[in-house]
Structure formats: C-alpha cells, structure tokens
Amino acid sequence: MNKKIPILILLIISFQSTFANDLDSGIIELGKIYRDFVFRNNPTDLTFKKLAEINSSELLITKNFVKECISPNNELTSEKFLKLPDEQTLLNLYLIMKVNENVREKDPKDNTELLKEWREKNVQRYELIENYYSMVFSGIGNKNQPFDLSNVDFVIDNYNLKDETEKGIFFLTAMNLCYYQIWGYMNVVKPPNYKKALSSIEKYPKFNGQEYYKYKYFGFPDFEMQIEKDKGKESYKHYFINRFYNTLIYHHQCLNQKRRTRKDAENLALSSILKEKNYYEYSKNQDYLNGLFRTMKMD
C-alpha cells in the first residue's frame, strides 16, 4: 500500500508536467501564428490545421479567439467576443502577446523562459483587460476593411465589465482604433485633409446608443502600466484620454472648416468633454481647449 503512494505521486507530477508543457507549447504556437497573420496576411489551410492541433483544454476559448483575430471579415464586433472572457483566457492572451513581441526581436529570449518570467509577475487585471480589447480592436481594424463601424452600437454594460475603470478601458481602446483612422489625414498630409478625416469620423461606432463624443465617464481611478515599448510604466488615463481629446479636437477642426458645419462644431464642443475643464489636465492641447469657448456662450 505504501509503495503505491510514491507511484501515485509520480503519476500526478508527470500529468501536471505534461499539462504545463502542452499549455506552454500551445501559447507559444498561438503567439507565432498571431504574429504572422495579425496584419494584412491571411491565414492558410495549414494555419487552421496548426490551430486544430493545439489540444490543451485550457486553450480552447483562447485559440478560437486568436483564430477570429487573424481571420478576414471577422465577427469581433459581436457580443460573443466583446464580452470579457474568464481570467485564465485573459492571462493566456496576455502571454500570447508577449510571445508575439518576443519573436519580433532581433535576439529573442527563449519563449518557455519568457512565459515563466511573466507568470511570476502577477499582472494586474486592468492590464489583462487592456490587452484583450487591444487584440479585439486590432483584429477589427486590420481584418475588416475598409473601416466602417457606423452600424455598430457598443452597449458597454453587456460585456461583463465590473467597474467604471474596466468600462473606460473598453471605450478608450475602441477610440484608439478610431483615432488611428484620422491621425494621418490630420498630421501627415499638409495641409490636413479635413474632408477625408471627416468621412472617416462619420464611420465611427456609437456607444450606448449615442455618438462617440457624448461619452463622459472618465472619473474612474487611474492606474499605471507600460504602454509604449522601451518606456516605463505611465498613467493610463493621461495617455489615452489625451488621445481621445486629440480625436475630439480633430473632429472639431474638421467641422469648423465650413460655415454650414460650424453649428455642428459648437454642438460637438458642448456635448463632449471638450467642455469638461476638470479633464483638461489629461490633454497636451490645453491651449486649444481653453480657447474653444472664448467666443462661445457657455451654459
């Protein structure tokens, strides 16, 4: 009887080791697949065969999500993918992105060691959520071309988000995709192409049944995370609310170009956080914001 106990222990250890190896191997494979097909390249039959061969039960939801992220004309705007998944899936996807970043390096680390290193860091839930929705909206932007979310209404309360911070992360990540749709028109070409920028803005989604600029719930507690490569941790709110302000400012500038749309520009300013001075600290364009209402009658 006593001899059977060590054998049982060895079997348990062996099973756990195999389980961990399958999980890590699957995460590494998914990270490489994501890297190869996240942008314009489309997956092949061989890609889908590799995905099917990832047999870790812990990765079932994860691999289906990655498959959707790399597929053209995907369904990432559906509630199925907008709903936040379980904590294990959030962590799996975070680790997949670390592998994706690692394999792009000139001298990548060993991926197994990389996974061990990141598992020991106990990454905060807000970072896992930001990573998840970054993958969602990257997949929407990269694979559903041309950009057009004008028929989409994101009902944020439906997505298993626990607090205002998580809801804010969802909104600001969605708007980050929208920001990139007009950044080039407003910053690269000289003079700015207001017409094309406004055409893109007209394809922005709604949030909770309203135009994007009417969202104002930014009083949530701030947190820090690494946002840009090779930089330390920084304020989430300062970084992304600044970008949202830039989007609003670009929109306002577009509407201000024509006499017939200047009333729309005024409505935008009065209906958005362009009017909310308590949020100006998050913007790097405070001179523009402070000058908005000098000639406009305020409520």
N, C-alpha and C positions, 0 to 999 in steps of 0.2 A: 504493500500500500504506500509506504513511504518512498519507495523507488519511483512510483508513478508521479509523485508531485513534481520533482525536478523536470521530468519529461514534459509534463503539462505546462510548466513554466517556460521551458524552452520552445514549446509549440506556440504559446501565446506571444513570446518575444519575436519568434520567426514571423508570425502572422502580422504583428504590428510593424515589423521592419518592411515586409513586403507591401503592406498597405501604404506606408510612408513613401516608399520608393515609387509605387505606382502614382501616388498623388504628385510627388515632385516631378516625375518624368512627364506626367500629363500637363502640369503647369508650364514646364519648360517648352514642351512641344507647342502648346497654345500660344505662348509668348512669341515663338518664332513664326508661327502661322499668322498671328496678328500683325507682326512686323512686315511680313511680305505682302499682305493684302489690305491693309487699313486705308491706303490712299487710292490711287487710280487702278492698280492691278486688280483683276477679278479672280476669285478662286477657281481652280480647275477640278475635274473629277478626282484627280489624285489628292487634292486638298481635302475634299469631302471624305475620301477614303481614310485619310490620316485622322480626321476628326472622329470618324466612326470607330477607329481602333483605340481611341483613348477610353479605357474601360473602368476607370476609377469611379465608383458610385458617388464620391464626393464632388465630382466634376460634371455631373450630368447637366445641371442648370447652367453651370459656367460655360461649358463648351457650346451649348445651344445659343447662349448669348453671344459668344465670340463669333459663331457662325453667322448670326444675324448682323453683327457689326461689319463683317467683311463682305456681305452679300449686296449686290446692286439692287436698287429699288426695294430696300428692306422695309420692315414694319416696326422700326424702333419708335415711331410716334404713337404706337398703340399702347393702351393701358397695360397690356401684358408686360412690356419692357420698361414702361415708365414707373411702374410700381417697384419700390425698393425691395430687393431680394433679401434672403437671410444673411446673417453675419458671416457665415462660412463662405458663401459665394462672394460677398463683398471683399473679404480678405483674399480669396483666390484671384479675383480680378486685379486687385492691387498688386499682388505678386507677379501676375502675368505682365502688367505694365512695367514692372521693374526688370523683368527678363527682356521685354521688348526694348527698353532703354539700354540695357547692358549689351545686347548683341549688336547694337549700332556703334558701340565704341571701337576705337582703333585697337585697343588691347583689352578685350572684355574679361571680366572675372569668371571664375568657374560658377556656372549657374546654380549648382546644388549648394555651394557655399554661400552664394548670394541669397538664396531663399532662407537658409538657416539664419543668416545675419538679420534679414528683415523681419523674420518671425519673432526674433528676440527683442525687437524694438517696441512692441505693443503699440502699433499705430492707432491714433485716436479715431473714433467713429466718424467724425466730421471729415477727416481726410479720406477715409474709405468711401464716403458718400460723394465727395467731390470727384474722386477718381471714377466712380461708377457713372455719374452723369456726364463727365468729360468724355468717356467712351461712348455713351449714348449719343451725345450731340456731335461728336466727331464722325460717328457712323452715319448719322443723318446728313451731315454736311458733305462728307466725302462720297457717299454712295447714292444719294438721292438727288441727281442732277437733272435739270437746273434747280437751283434753290427756290423753293416756293412752299411756305408754311402758312399761306394766307387762309387756308381752310382748316387749320388746326387750332383747337382751343385746349390749352393745358389747364385742367382742373386740378390744382395743386393739392387740394385736400384728399384726393383719391389715391395718392401714391405711397401710403404707409409712412409718411414723414412725421416724426414725433414732436417736433417743436418748430418755432419760427426760424431758428438757425438753419435747420435742415431744409425748410421751405425756401429760405433765402438762397441757399446753395443751389437748389434746383433752378430757381428763377435766374440767378446771375450766371449760371453755367449755360443755360439756354440763350441768354442775351449775349454771352461771349461769342457764340456762333453767329448771331445776328450782327454783332459789331464787326466781325471779320468780313462780312458781305459788303460793307461800305467803306471800310478803312482805306482801301486802295484808291477808290474814287475821290476820297477827301484828302489824301495825303501824298499819293504818289504822282498822279497827274497834276499838271499845272496849266491853267487854273483848275480847281476842283471840278469834277464832273457832277454837278448837283442833280442833273436830270437823271443820270443812271443811279446815283445814290438813292434818290427818292423813289425810283422804280423798285429798287431792292427793298426799301423800307416798307413799301406797300405790300410786300410779300411776307412780312413778319407775322408770327402767330399771335393769337390772343391768349390771355391768361385769366382764368376765372371769368370768362365771358366778356372781358374788356380789352381795349387796346393796350399794348405792352407798356406804354408810357404812364399808365394810370396806376401801376403797381408802386406802392409806397412803404412796404413793410420792412424797413431796414433797421429797426431798433433792437435787433437781436444781439446777444453778446458776441463780441469778436473772438477770434482765435487766430493762432499763428500756424503757418505751415510753409514748407518750401514750395514755391510756385514756379520759379524760373531755375533752370539748370545752372549750377555753379554759383548760386546765391544762397544765403542762409534763409532761415525762416523769416517770414514777414506777415504783416497784418492782412488777413483775408479780406476784410471789409475795405481797407484803404485801396487795395489793388483792384478789386472787382467792382466796387461802387464807383471808383474813378473811371473805369471803362464804361460803366453804364451811363455815367454823366457825359462822357465823350459821345456816346451814341445819341443821347438826347440833344446835345449841342449840335452835332452834325445834322440831325433831323431839323432842328430849329433853323439852322443856317440855310438848309435846302428850301424850307418853306418861306423864308424871308427874301428869297431872290426875286419872287414875282409879287406884284401888287395884289393879284387875285388870291394868293395863298397866305398873305400876311395875317389875316384874321385867324387862319389855321395855326400859324406860328404862335400867335398870342394864346390861343386855346391850349396848345401843347405846353406852353410855359406855365399856365395857370392850373393845368390838370396833372402835372407831374412833380417830381422832386426838384425840378428847376426852380420851383417856388419855395422849397423847404430849406431855409437857411441853416437849420440845425444839422443838415447833412453836408454842407459845403466843405467842411474840413476834409472830407474824403476825396475831393476833386483837386486836380492840379491846374484847373482853369477857373480859379476863383474870380479873377478879374472879369472874365466874360460873364460869369454868373451874377456878380454884383452889379454889372452894367445892364442886365436884362430889363430891370423894372424901373429904370430912371425916368423913362418917358411913358411908362405904363401905369395906369391907375390900379393900385392893389386893393384887394378886399380888406 
